[in-house]
Amino acid sequence: MRDIICESTMFYGVDEHRINTYRILFRMKDAVNGRLLQLAAAQTLKRYPYYAVRCVSDGKEYLLEPNNEPFAVRRTPDPLPLGGEESGGYLLAVTYWEDKIWLDGFHGLTDGTGALNFGRTLLYYYCREAYDPNLPSDGVRVNEDGPIPAEEWDNPYTRIMSGETVLPDETDILIQTRPDTSRKPLSFFEDPRLTFTEPYYYDLRIPERELMQYCRAQDGTPGVVLSLLMARAIDRLNPDSDRPIVTGMAINLRPALGAPLYKGSTLGLALLPYAGRIKQKPFDVQATICRGRLLLASDHERLQAGVKASTQLYRAIDAQPTLEKKKELVRNVVARYHGSATFNLSYVGPAKLAAMDPYVEELQMQNDSPGITVEVVAAHGSFFLEIVQDWKETLYVDAFCEELTAHGIGYELLSHGEHHVPAIQLP
């Protein structure tokens, strides 16, 4: 089966610097039972048969074909390489150690939204066996619900590429939010105070009620407020720079495409600049401005126009005669847009762990991305933040935490250390 369209940049863009993988960590209330987790994973894969695939190549392109190998569940704290022998060819894997369960994934298969759906089902079957045989499944996709909706399988880009779905052109839409590209955003890679090494991570926990109260008081949302606090921290450490500090905010394109159940990886990027007169405004005004910019950037018609424009790239990739030509094209495109943001922030929203919430103490989204990336997820009465950076020095993390404290937002540093995400092995 062939179902790589919007995901093609993730597949053909893989190299030593961009592996496009992630981990989702669930820390349970008790030590994990590996036998029960293996049973839960088998039940979960039955519910998500479209993830039971391996990547193959005919020398011209990557293809996804059904994979009948046993699904990998391993007892190890280390990420499992995906796509190769250790994972049975799967682009997803489950590992566990002590009280932790990790879901390792490849962005070309699905994004954080799709992986969290899989993770909720995994937790449901595990917690049902480990804690409560009558655990309710409300809000969780389970086998007992019957046939899988066709909307989960159907790639909305197939209809767009064929012309069956007609999207607006950028010139015809009312809302235009093109960022000012006349000045290059501030870049960490030009900061002489930093020594670039292997990535380091810092896991923080913020009480959900406390952050939400502050967001409401400032006319902001969690994503807006946290991105502003990071931008202010970066600005404070670079007082002599007049270059804009730009947040790259990840956007889930499923709603705009009318495909809320789609299984794959549909991500857009909103660029939110912090520059000029906005720096002199009070925080609540800054939050209002940034929230307005994000609302405009998230307008469905504007996103649809962007999707239509991106199909030109997908057609160009498809037209390349060999695998190497496809990789070369994607590498050139990625290089062209590299540095469009100073840092990236992804907020997938509440994890909605339903009946499993009492059994999950922590949840972390762990991604690979250059510079600084902030992954945010809400679960178990807290916001969990993971800050990943390509250097060991703590000055930017410290400055961000100082901003939290200055705005009366309490936090706890849960852990920190060298950051590792799964390797990816493609044919």
PyMOL commands that set and color helices and strands:
alter all, ss='L'
color gray80, all
select helices_A, chain A and resi 8-12+34-47+49-51+85-87+112-130+143-145+150-153+156-162+170-172+188-190+208-217+222-237+276-280+283-297+300-319+323-337+354-359+395-406
alter helices_A, ss='H'
color red, helices_A
select strands_A, chain A and resi 21-28+53-57+62-66+73-75+92-97+100-106+196-207+245-252+267-274+343-350+360-367+372-379+382-391+412-418
alter strands_A, ss='S'
color yellow, strands_A
deselect
rebuild
show_as cartoon
